[in-house]
C-alpha cells in the first residue's frame, strides 16, 4: 500500500466539496493504511462499509482505529493519546467529532510515515 501523506484540512475540504464521496474514499484508504501499519486486519471491509450507513458501527470502527494507532505509536515511539471518547462526545453533542477524528487519525498516519 502506498504511504501517502495527506493534509487533514484538504481531506475535510474535499469531503465537503464532493458531498461526502471523497470521505468514503478516505475511509477506505485509511482503513487499509492502518491495517498495513499494524500488519493485521484491524477493521474489515464489511464493517467499514456497514459503518458508512450506521453511526454506532462507524463509532466502533473509530474505537478500533484509535486502539490501533495507540499500539502503532507505542511500537514506533510516537506520542498518541486516546481520542475516541472525545470523538464520540463531539459527534453526539456538537456534530464535529468526525472532523476531529479525520484530523487526528490523518495526523498520526502522517507522523507514522515520517511526515
C-alpha positions, 0 to 999 in steps of 0.5 A: 500500500502506498504511504501517502501523506495527506493534509487533514484540512484538504481531506475535510475540504474535499469531503465537503466539496464532493458531498461526502464521496471523497470521505468514503474514499478516505475511509477506505484508504485509511482503513487499509493504511492502518491495517498495513501499519499494524500488519493485521486486519484491524477493521474489515471491509464489511464493517467499514462499509456497514459503518458508512450507513450506521453511526454506532458501527462507524463509532466502533470502527473509530474505537478500533482505529484509535486502539490501533494507532495507540499500539502503532505509536507505542511500537514506533515511539510516537506520542498518541493519546486516546481520542475516541471518547472525545470523538464520540462526545463531539459527534453526539453533542456538537456534530464535529467529532468526525472532523476531529477524528479525520484530523487526528487519525490523518495526523498520526498516519502522517507522523507514522510515515515520517511526515 
